[in-house]
Amino acid sequence: MEIEKIVLSQKDFFKTQQTKSLAFRKIYLEKLRNLIITNEDMLYEAIYKDFGKSKFDTFTTELSFILHDIDYYLKNLKSLAKPKKVGTNLVNQFGNSKIYADPLGCVLVIGAWNYPYQLSLSPIVAAIAAGNCCILKPSEIAENTMKAMAEIINKNFPPEYLYVYEGGIEETTRLLELKFDKIFFTGSTKVGKIIYKAASEHLTPVVLELGGKSPAIVTKDANLDIAAKRIVWGKFLNAGQTCVAPDYLLVEEVIQEQFLEMLRKYIKEFKYNADSEQYTRIINQRNFHRLTKLISPEKIYCGGGFSEEKLYIEPTILTDIHWNDEIMQEEIFGPLLPVLSFQNYNAALNSILELEKPLAAYLFTNNTEEKEIFTKRLSFGGGCINETIMHLGNGNLPFGGVGNSGIGNYHGKYGFDSFSHQKSVLEKATWGEPNIKYPPYSEKKLTWIRRLL
């Protein structure tokens, strides 16, 4: 069936009002949950074929997120969808006011390759919970996971409700020519601009989950051992192919040498070798060559080894880095960690402020004043103090970017709201009302209106 016909069928199905039923939404959320659990082995095998991701990492960073999201909506759907009463001002008495969470209609979710299950299915779960029909376009770069999701969903869901559309740039372009009620995209800022421009042709609202150069700052007042351990884990998880990974490191000069040795220690301890189950491959040759070109041999502190045959790049720390170096111009999205030093904390923050707003930012310190300055002065999508990445694991926090790093957010309640329209309704009593708003006008009526407003 042609994608245009499927989109039209979804628009028609949405008009039947069936997706507005909470029972209907729960049936399909439970169905998706069961399908993920019963097909876990197939999902593990597909992602391993794509870039060597282990069962452990796939469950902890992908499937567990999706299953948690489903459980959250099954438990909280009634309260999320319940009309919210709000106050009614004096001029609208006697009346009551409510906000209704209205499903948007037919939505398009365009997933990313680096976490192909999580970044495709978590938005879909939120969209289903909010009562929408959905088209999912996974990334073709992770081809096997794309096919796995298509097999699971297209065999078990009616296409007029949920459908996975396979393909590459040509198919995505074709989708963007169609009118949707919302487009949700996860990927690069460059492609995000293309999505945004295409959406504008239909005045389609968008959520853009993009990226950027996310800094990690370590001051002399940090617990250095904990900081090193958590930064190494957060940076080299998924071989650095994580949108919220620390992109570069700013370390206070007085502790730099000591801290670099701690980073080296944990890289060695975590055993990120070419055949390790805790370390993935680079997704393809294009990204492999892009990353290896960024390695300046004279700046290597540790690491630097790679194998094109295995698409493996060793965790690499680069020092003597300057802001105008090539590696500091764009998001790295790989296992290379450039380190810059600073003497003045405020000056370091000023340097970050000169760049585009990042998707994440991290600070390691036990200094209360430094924490306060960090949260007040820097603008970023989300982040942590004395941790990396783990803010994504709290479903009570919205996840999204700001400025160049994205538009809109999701996770938990915020995902439900993102795929809903907040519809305002004022209901007025029909018994008696003052005549002051109706013609003919008079100075006396205006005097009363001034008092009321």
C-alpha positions in Angstrom: 0.0 0.0 0.0 1.3 3.5 -0.9 2.2 5.7 2.1 -0.2 8.4 0.9 -3.1 6.0 1.2 -2.0 4.9 4.6 -1.8 8.5 5.9 -5.3 9.1 4.5 -6.5 6.0 6.1 -5.1 7.2 9.5 -6.8 10.5 9.1 -10.1 8.7 8.4 -9.6 6.3 11.3 -8.9 9.2 13.7 -12.3 10.8 12.7 -14.1 7.7 14.0 -13.1 8.9 17.5 -11.9 5.4 18.5 -8.5 6.5 19.6 -10.0 8.9 22.1 -11.1 6.0 24.2 -8.7 5.4 27.1 -9.6 1.7 27.0 -8.6 1.6 23.3 -5.2 3.3 24.0 -4.5 0.9 26.9 -5.2 -2.1 24.7 -2.6 -1.1 22.2 0.0 0.1 24.8 -0.3 -3.3 26.4 0.0 -5.0 23.1 3.2 -3.1 22.2 4.6 -4.0 25.6 3.9 -7.7 25.1 5.3 -7.6 21.6 8.6 -6.0 22.8 9.0 -8.6 25.6 8.1 -11.6 23.4 10.5 -10.4 20.6 13.4 -9.3 22.8 15.8 -11.8 21.3 15.0 -10.7 17.7 15.5 -7.0 18.8 18.8 -7.9 20.5 20.0 -9.7 17.4 19.0 -6.9 15.0 20.8 -4.1 16.9 23.9 -6.3 17.3 24.1 -6.7 13.6 23.8 -2.9 13.1 26.7 -1.9 15.4 27.6 -4.5 17.9 25.4 -3.3 20.8 25.3 -5.8 23.7 22.1 -7.3 25.2 23.0 -5.5 28.5 23.3 -2.0 26.8 20.3 -2.6 24.6 18.1 -3.4 27.6 19.4 -0.7 29.9 19.6 2.1 27.4 16.7 1.2 25.0 14.1 -1.4 25.9 13.8 -0.5 29.6 13.1 3.1 28.7 10.2 2.1 26.4 8.8 -0.4 28.8 9.0 2.1 31.6 7.2 4.7 29.5 4.4 2.2 28.7 4.0 1.3 32.4 3.8 5.0 33.3 1.0 5.7 30.8 -0.9 2.6 31.7 -0.8 3.7 35.3 -1.4 7.4 34.8 -3.5 7.7 31.6 -6.7 8.4 33.4 -5.3 11.4 35.4 -3.4 12.7 32.4 -6.5 12.7 30.2 -8.9 14.0 32.8 -10.1 17.6 32.1 -8.3 20.1 34.3 -10.4 22.6 36.2 -9.0 26.1 36.3 -10.2 29.3 37.9 -12.8 31.5 36.2 -12.3 35.3 36.4 -15.0 37.7 37.6 -16.1 38.9 34.2 -17.0 35.3 33.2 -19.2 34.5 36.2 -21.3 32.5 36.5 -19.2 29.9 34.7 -16.6 27.2 34.9 -13.4 26.7 32.9 -11.6 23.5 31.9 -8.6 22.4 29.8 -9.1 19.3 27.8 -6.1 17.2 26.5 -7.2 16.7 22.9 -5.3 14.2 20.6 -3.8 16.0 17.6 -4.7 13.4 15.0 -2.1 11.8 12.6 1.5 12.3 13.7 4.8 11.4 12.2 7.8 10.2 14.3 11.2 10.2 12.6 13.7 8.2 14.7 17.4 8.2 15.0 20.0 5.5 14.5 22.1 5.8 17.6 19.4 4.5 20.0 17.1 3.2 17.3 14.5 1.5 19.5 14.3 4.1 22.3 14.3 7.2 20.1 11.7 5.7 17.7 9.4 3.9 20.1 9.4 6.2 23.2 7.8 9.0 21.1 5.4 6.5 19.6 4.3 5.3 23.0 3.6 8.9 24.1 1.7 9.6 20.9 -0.5 6.5 21.4 -1.1 7.4 25.0 -2.3 10.8 23.9 -4.8 9.2 21.5 -3.1 9.7 18.1 -2.6 7.7 14.9 1.1 7.3 14.1 3.5 6.8 11.2 7.0 5.8 12.3 9.9 6.3 10.1 13.0 4.7 11.7 16.5 5.6 10.6 17.6 3.5 7.7 21.2 3.8 8.9 20.4 1.1 11.5 18.9 -1.1 8.8 18.3 -4.2 10.8 16.6 -2.5 13.7 14.4 -0.7 11.2 13.3 -4.0 9.7 12.8 -5.5 13.2 10.4 -2.7 14.2 8.6 -2.9 10.9 8.1 -6.7 11.3 6.8 -6.4 14.8 4.4 -3.5 14.3 3.2 -3.9 10.8 2.2 -7.5 11.4 0.4 -6.8 14.6 -1.1 -3.3 14.3 -3.7 -2.0 11.8 -1.9 0.3 9.4 -4.7 2.9 9.8 -3.6 3.2 13.4 0.1 2.6 13.6 2.5 1.9 10.7 6.3 1.6 10.2 7.4 3.1 6.9 10.8 1.7 5.8 13.3 3.4 3.5 15.9 6.2 3.3 16.2 9.8 2.3 13.8 9.4 -0.6 11.1 7.9 1.6 11.5 10.5 4.3 11.3 13.3 1.7 8.1 11.7 0.4 6.6 11.7 3.9 7.5 15.4 4.5 5.5 16.4 1.5 2.3 15.1 3.3 0.4 17.0 5.9 0.6 15.7 9.5 -0.8 17.1 12.7 2.7 17.0 14.3 6.2 15.9 13.3 8.6 14.5 15.9 12.2 14.3 14.8 15.3 13.1 16.6 18.7 13.7 14.8 21.2 16.3 13.8 20.7 20.1 13.7 21.4 20.1 10.0 18.6 17.6 9.2 16.4 19.3 11.8 16.4 22.5 9.7 15.2 20.5 6.7 12.4 19.0 8.7 11.4 22.3 10.1 11.3 23.9 6.7 9.2 21.1 5.2 6.8 21.3 8.2 6.3 25.0 7.7 4.7 24.4 4.3 1.7 22.9 6.1 2.1 24.9 9.3 2.7 21.6 11.0 4.0 21.9 14.6 7.3 20.1 15.4 9.3 18.6 18.2 13.0 18.6 17.2 15.3 16.7 19.5 18.7 17.7 18.2 22.2 17.9 19.7 25.2 20.1 20.1 28.4 20.4 22.0 27.5 19.4 25.5 30.2 20.5 28.0 31.3 18.8 31.2 33.1 21.0 33.8 35.3 19.7 36.6 36.5 22.1 39.3 39.1 21.5 42.0 36.2 21.1 44.5 34.8 18.0 42.8 35.1 14.4 44.0 37.7 13.7 41.3 37.4 9.9 41.4 33.6 9.9 41.1 33.8 12.6 38.4 36.3 10.6 36.3 34.3 7.3 36.6 31.0 8.9 35.6 32.5 11.0 32.8 34.2 8.0 31.3 31.0 6.0 31.5 28.8 8.8 30.1 31.2 9.7 27.3 32.1 6.2 26.0 28.6 4.6 26.4 27.5 3.5 22.9 31.0 4.5 21.7 30.2 8.2 22.3 27.3 8.0 19.8 24.9 9.6 22.3 23.3 13.0 21.8 23.7 13.9 25.5 27.2 12.5 26.0 29.8 15.0 27.3 31.2 16.4 24.1 34.2 18.1 25.6 35.8 18.5 29.0 36.7 21.7 30.9 39.0 20.9 33.8 40.4 23.4 36.3 44.1 23.7 35.6 45.3 23.0 39.1 43.9 19.4 39.0 44.2 18.6 35.3 47.1 16.2 35.4 45.7 14.3 38.3 42.3 14.1 36.7 43.6 13.0 33.3 45.3 10.0 35.0 42.0 9.1 36.7 40.3 9.2 33.3 42.9 6.9 31.8 42.6 4.5 34.8 38.8 4.1 34.3 39.1 3.7 30.5 41.5 0.8 31.2 39.3 -0.6 34.0 36.1 -0.6 31.9 37.9 -2.6 29.2 36.7 -0.8 26.1 38.5 -3.1 23.6 37.5 -4.0 20.1 35.7 -7.2 21.0 34.2 -6.0 24.3 30.5 -6.4 24.9 30.4 -3.1 26.7 31.6 -1.2 23.7 29.8 -0.8 20.4 31.2 -0.3 16.9 30.9 3.0 15.0 27.7 2.8 13.0 29.2 2.9 9.5 32.3 3.8 7.5 31.3 7.4 6.8 31.1 8.2 10.5 34.3 6.2 11.1 36.3 8.3 8.6 34.7 11.5 9.9 35.9 10.7 13.4 39.4 9.4 12.6 40.1 12.7 10.7 39.5 14.6 14.0 42.3 12.7 15.8 45.4 14.8 15.9 48.3 12.4 16.8 50.3 15.1 18.6 47.3 15.8 20.9 46.6 12.2 22.0 46.9 11.8 25.7 45.6 8.2 25.6 44.0 6.0 23.1 44.0 6.9 19.4 43.9 3.4 18.0 41.3 2.3 15.5 40.4 -0.5 13.1 38.4 0.2 9.9 37.7 -3.5 9.4 36.0 -3.7 12.8 34.7 -0.1 12.7 36.4 0.3 16.1 37.8 3.5 17.6 39.6 3.3 20.9 38.4 5.7 23.6 40.6 8.7 23.0 41.5 11.7 25.2 43.0 14.7 23.4 44.8 17.5 25.3 46.3 20.9 24.4 43.0 21.7 22.7 42.0 25.2 21.7 38.5 26.6 20.9 39.4 27.1 17.3 40.5 23.5 16.7 38.5 21.5 14.2 37.3 19.1 16.8 35.6 22.0 18.7 33.6 23.2 15.7 30.8 20.6 15.6 29.3 17.9 17.8 31.8 15.0 17.9 29.3 12.1 18.3 32.0 9.5 18.9 34.6 8.3 21.4 36.9 11.3 21.3 37.1 13.5 24.3 38.9 16.8 23.9 40.1 18.4 27.2 40.5 22.2 27.7 41.8 23.7 31.0 40.7 26.8 32.8 41.9 28.9 35.7 38.8 31.0 36.2 35.4 29.3 36.6 33.4 32.3 35.4 35.6 32.8 32.4 35.1 29.1 31.5 31.3 29.6 31.7 31.7 32.7 29.5 33.4 30.6 26.9 30.5 28.1 26.8 28.0 31.0 26.5 29.8 32.1 23.3 28.6 28.8 21.7 25.2 27.6 20.6 23.0 26.3 23.5 23.8 22.6 24.1 21.4 19.8 24.6 23.1 18.9 27.9 25.6 20.3 30.4 27.4 18.7 33.3 29.2 20.1 36.3 31.3 18.3 38.8 31.9 20.2 42.1 30.9 20.2 45.7 31.0 24.0 45.8 27.5 25.4 46.4 28.3 28.7 44.8 29.6 27.1 41.6 26.5 24.9 41.4 24.3 28.0 41.7 26.2 29.9 39.1 26.1 26.9 36.7 22.3 26.5 36.9 21.6 30.3 36.7 24.0 31.4 34.0 24.1 28.5 31.5 21.2 27.7 29.1 21.0 24.1 28.1 18.3 21.5 27.4 18.9 19.5 30.6 21.8 18.2 32.6 23.3 17.0 35.8 25.5 18.1 38.7 28.0 15.4 39.7 26.6 12.9 37.1 26.3 12.5 33.4 23.3 11.4 31.2 21.2 10.0 34.1 18.7 12.9 34.0 17.2 11.0 31.1 16.4 8.1 33.4 14.0 10.3 35.5 10.6 10.3 33.7 9.5 13.2 35.9 11.9 15.5 34.1 11.2 16.8 30.6 13.8 15.9 27.9 14.4 18.4 25.1 16.7 21.0 23.8 16.8 24.8 23.6 17.8 27.0 20.7 20.0 25.1 18.2 19.7 21.9 20.3 15.9 21.5 19.8 12.3 22.5 20.2 9.8 20.9 22.5 10.2 18.1 24.9 8.9 14.7 26.0 9.1 11.8 28.6 6.3 11.0 31.0 3.7 13.8 31.4 5.6 16.0 29.0 5.4 13.4 26.2 1.6 13.2 26.7 1.3 17.0 26.6 3.6 17.2 23.5 1.2 15.0 21.5 -1.9 16.7 22.8 -3.6 20.0 22.2 -4.6 21.9 25.3 -8.2 22.8 24.5 -9.8 25.6 26.5 -13.5 25.5 27.3 -15.6 28.0 29.2 -19.1 27.0 30.1 -21.5 29.7 31.2 -24.8 29.6 33.1 -27.8 30.6 31.1 -29.7 32.2 34.0 -29.4 35.9 34.3 -26.4 38.2 33.5 -25.6 41.9 33.6 -26.3 43.8 30.4 -23.1 45.8 30.4 -21.2 44.1 27.5 -24.1 44.5 25.1 -25.0 47.6 23.0 -26.0 50.3 23.2 -22.8 51.4 25.0 -22.7 54.2 27.6 -20.2 55.9 29.9 -21.8 54.1 32.8 -21.3 50.7 31.3 -17.7 51.6 30.5 -17.1 52.6 34.2 -18.4 49.2 35.3 -16.3 47.4 32.8 -13.1 49.2 34.0 -13.9 48.1 37.5 -14.5 44.4 36.5 -11.5 44.2 34.2 
